[in-house]
Amino acid sequence: MKKRNDQNVIVKRAVLVFILMFLVLLAALAFFTRSIVMREQLKASYTAEATVANVEAQLNRYLAESELLKSIVESGYEISDSDFAALSKLMYDEDGIIKAVELAPNGVVRSVYPKASNADVLGLNMLRHPERKVEANLAKESGQYTIAGPFQLVQGGTGALLFDPIYTTGADGSQKYWGFSVLVLDWESFLDEIQINKLQDASYEYLIWKEGHNGERIVIAQGDRPVGPNTLEVACAVPNDTWYFEIRPATGWITPTATRTPSTPPSWKRPHGRHRPPTLPKRGSFLI
């Protein structure tokens, strides 16, 4: 009888040890899985932030092209139509990314290049136009360039506007708002130039969007495949706006490669062209 009791105790202890070991292994597996997910999400977050930073860096390259035009206005020199056309021609790129260059004193478009294909925008008041007034006024009040769009352009096609505010200095040293220099970009060509498709090549599903004036989503860029469930959303601050980056690996957060060595986020090839290197934004002005 005693021997049988001893056997029962041994069996119970063995079962208890087995259960405890099973629970420990289960907890270890859960911890390991969670660590993999966190690592993959950290990589995805870095990729999203690097992508938006790359977008802004390239936008700064284009703004550098218009710096001469802006500096002439700030010096108090009155730019004639012929001077504006000559300067804008120097800025115009052969890749077709810059669709138009505009000069808008007090927010009203007075000059545009090339004029033949963009004459419809002459006289347009950026500070009052329903689809442009929010970004235009933000740029005016903040002194920072602001991106409007992408949306349908008055002159046709889809594009984005870069409002770069211009201020002149009075005799007493005070700053006075003069107007804008405006770059109109072909947005799809711009995205091709910064090689945003590298995200898809790196097996990411992604959607970049921002909130419109009426609370609707404005899609900035997206992959060929719709994003699946359990996406990571990264909020990236750009001048006077916030872009939301939804991203996830195409095969989910737990993949066969995730249990091996971490993959390298997509590398960004510097676009070809004659653009000068940008002055990268200060950390405080572009929070990622």
Buried (B, 14 or more C-beta within 10 A) or exposed (E): EEEEEEEEEEEEEEEEEEEEEEEEEEEEEEEEBEEBBEEBBEBBBEBBBBBBBBBBBBBBBBBBBBBEBBEBBBEEEEBEEEBBBEBBEEBBBEBEBBBBBBBBBEBBBBBBBBBEEBEEBBEBBBBEBEBBBBBBBBBBEEEBBBBBBBBEBBBEEBBBBBBBBBBBEEEEEEEEBBBBBBBBBBBBBBBBBBBBBBBBEBEBBBBBBBEEEEEEEBEBBBBEEEBEEEBBEBEBEBBBBEBBBBBBBBEEBEBEEBEEEEBEBBEBEEBEBEBEEBEEBEEEEBEB
